[in-house]
Each structure stands twice: as structure tokens, then as C-alpha cells.
Amino acid sequence: SAPFIMGSYYFHEFITSSELFSIKEVKINGNNRLLDKDIHDLIFFKGHERIYSINLKEIRDNILENFIVKDVVVKRKIPDILIIDLIERETFAYMLYNKEYYEIDIEGYVFKKIEETELKNLPIILGVMKIDGGIVLGSVSDSPKIKKSLDILKLVLVSDVAKCFNITKVDIENMRQIVLYTDKAIKIQLGHDGINKKLENLSLLLLDNKEDLERISDIDLRFGGVIVKHSKN
């Protein structure tokens, strides 16, 4: 009926233009790396937006354009608050490619190029010499070397090796002769297959010989056993 249509029209006009519903606050949760300003810059608010007139999907899509953001939920709190709940990507490792460093998450998603001075205490993947199409930020790398490196690092993380050593580098230039390095410059030669079993064997040896860890210089796991070389000091 005409009265209903007119009532609906005026109600719509009221909630989309009344100062009562003018956004007074934007609450941002979950941003550990990104600043609130970074998120505000992605929202593209011009000022005086009404809580019912904004497009939540459009705001979400804009925020997701920053590759550090893994997921985001945008919601209204009536009458005048916009809430943004973020999940940021966590750096699992770095990759050195063409003399430049990139951040990678545990799924192989490459999301940021950084300077060497920005590196944290995380493993660096070395030996990735060529990637078809180069590095594409904002995508999961299809490089077999990167996938293999991440798989190995995940195995290390859940093994007792991680309790004894801090792995700082994965050299995968030769995929049949993969090498790990620790922060104590210990070289761990893995070979290319049976990695999980090799790490289990190494874990048993390390836990039984904790007092000798400081003397280890090289570990060779390529031939099924655990060959340990000690420094002369």
C-alpha cells in the first residue's frame, strides 16, 4: 500500500542520513603489525558516513588488498560503531630470491618483501634460483623448492630437534642434497628422502647427548644413520 511504501521510504532516509547513525568510532582488533592508520587508509572513509549506508563487503575487500591480512570480519554495532576484526598472516620463514628477502607464511603464501635489516629470528630459505613468472606477492608459491623447504621446517618444528637447535637456514639449491644450518653454524645434511625418519633418529641422539651439543660442528643424515662430527675445541 502507499502508506507502507512511504513509511519504508522515510525510514530508509532516516537510518541512512540521520546524525544518530553517523559513525563515531571504528574499533580495530587483531592488528599486531598493521597500525590503525593503515586500516583506516584502506577503508576510504570520507567522513560523516552513516552506519547503515556503508557497504561492509566493499570495506572487507579493500582491507584484504593488504596481503598481511589473512582474513577480516567487518560488522556494525548500532548506532554508531564499526567493528573490524583482523587475522594477520604470521611469517613462518623468509626466502632469499634474486638478492631480495620475502616473507612467507606456513602455507607458502608470499606476502611481503623486506629489507635484510628487518629479518627476525626465523629460518631463511636459500637456493631458490629461478621461479617461472618471478615472485608474485599475494599468492601461494608453486615453487617445488619452497614447498619442500616449508615441509621440512614443519617437520623440524614438531620434532625434538627444535628443542636442541635453532634452525636458521635451509639450503635447497640441490634438492637431493638439502642442508640445514643452525644459529651455532652447525651443518645438518639431510639428503632428499625419508626426512621425517631422519629427524626422529637425530632427535633420539640429541636428547641422549645434550651435554655434547656445544661440541657438534656437522651432522650427516644422508645414509640412514646419524654421523656426528665434533669440533676440535
Salt bridges, closest charged atoms under 4 A:
GLU19 OE2 - ARG50 NH2 3.06
ASP41 OD2 - LYS37 NZ 2.88
ASP61 OD2 - LYS57 NZ 2.78
ASP71 OD1 - ARG60 NH2 2.65
ASP85 OD2 - LYS75 NZ 3.33
GLU100 OE2 - LYS113 NZ 3.31
GLU103 OE1 - ARG33 NH1 2.72
ASP105 OD2 - ARG89 NH1 3.05
GLU107 OE2 - LYS70 NZ 3.53
ASP151 OD1 - LYS154 NZ 3.77
ASP160 OD1 - LYS163 NZ 2.97
ASP193 OD2 - HIS192 NE2 3.82
ASP193 OD1 - LYS198 NZ 3.64
ASP212 OD1 - ARG215 NH1 3.68
ASP220 OD2 - ARG222 NH2 2.65
